């Protein structure tokens, strides 16, 4: 008996060791690429933020926390962060309800809504650069859609992208147009995970479609909604390509974001040290806001 027990223990140890080896073999490539393409750039950015460097010469002058002290007092950076926050709130205000409405319609329509599903998803399939160029010309002050309609009725030019008061909101509208389809598909997939038996049982109990949505569907969709909100917040704080193509951060700094400011500082002004400081500031702010969002939303979900 003792000998049998010893063999069983040795077999367990051998099995555990083989599992550890297999896990290490399969995890190593993923951990390697994470270290090379995520961890190393973040660490290197924090290191570069402590130097004065144009990004090309070999000479780097160590200046300590000077770049960080400048960043804390930089009015343009905080204005860019404020623009990111405005995009974040307005994107959430429009994207989540509209995407939920479209997903609910498609879930009700079932196979009859396949055409709408394809048409509504098309904006998300187009690259951000292509969309930026499309709307840049479509909203041109002299020859764009709104300008042409205005001139047809005897009006003048309509400069939505050149007006500091409305430029950011115009870009937010384009962002929502592009990304609502993504959240629509996300919520539609979550609808697919709701058992049909729940709807059948609710129908037997006399529940209307509105009651089914508010009392059954919505609570079951909350984890997906939380994930969508988190994705939207993170994306809103690191927007770059679409806004850079449409306005370049202008007019002035009206649509400047943290990412566009970082790019212009690093690759236009060739101040790589301060550009890296902006990038690190972005990393800290995005991480903080994402964690805060997850904690708040998960806490509310638990309370419910």
Secondary structure, DSSP 8 states (H G I E B T S, - for coil): -HHHHHHHHHHHHHHHHHHHHHHHHHHHHHHHHHIIIIIHHHHHHHHHTTEE--SSSS--EE-TTHHHHHHHH-HHHHHHHHHHHHHHHHHHHHHHHHHHHHHHHHHHHGGGGHHHHHHHHHHHHS-HHHHHHHHHHHT-TTTSHHHHHHHHTT-----SSS-TTTHHHHHHHHHHHHHHHHHHHHHHHHHHTS-HHHHHHHHHTT--HHHHIIIIIHHHHHHHHHHHHHHHHHHHHT--HHHHHHTTT-STTTT--HHHHHHIIIIIS--HHHHHHHHHHHHHHHHHHHHHHHHHHHHHHHH-
